[in-house]
Amino acid sequence: MPQGITIGATRYPTKEAVRNVCRGIVQRYGAGCDITDPDDDAFCRDLLERHPEYDLKRGVGIAHFRVIAHTDHGRRSVGIALVRLDGEVADFSWNACLTPFSQRTQVLAALRHAVAEQVTNARNAALNSGQPLVCSVTGKPIPSATELQGGPCPMVRLPTLQSQFPELAMTAGREQMSYLGFLS
């Protein structure tokens, strides 16, 4: 069986060859610069279509692409982001475009997506309550925004859902539910 990966109309011998194209785009433009070459733009569009969360990343539509600098797990890196028609910027991992997510990962993503609004509402309610916040995992107090002074944002969790999450994921996997099937 032939190895390789197809992006748009181009067949690349390996995933590493595609990564090298991405690295070349990043090097040619540099952080903060819009990707203007029509061939580079077409490559980015074709690559992004392979992303497991393509619809979420695309949002209202893609205006163009940009090279961005960001911190990922405490490590500074440079990558590619899309700029939507409404001006919002969304980064994406080119590795995610090359490695399809497993069914379990897709179900977990569906679960996160399904409760995202509830998590946001719970977090905002907790932050606006005026009461001290306590981490549901460690039991330690979570410092206020003024105490953090630009540090990492605390995560307020939903303990009930958190405790059910593994069971829900296992059930979805056992029933071989797709990402969209699980949400419906």
DAQUI-V933802 format. One record per run of one state. SS is the DSSP state (a for helix, b for strand, c for the rest). FROM is the first residue (numbers start at 1). LEN is the number of residues. If there is no record, write none. Layout:
SS,FROM,LEN
SS,FROM,LEN
This chain:
c,1,4
b,5,3
c,8,2
b,10,3
c,13,2
a,15,15
c,30,4
b,34,2
c,36,2
a,38,11
c,49,5
a,54,5
c,59,3
b,62,11
c,73,2
b,75,10
c,85,4
b,89,3
c,92,2
a,94,5
c,99,4
a,103,26
c,129,4
b,133,2
c,135,6
b,141,2
c,143,2
a,145,4
c,149,10
a,159,16
c,175,4
a,179,5
c,184,1
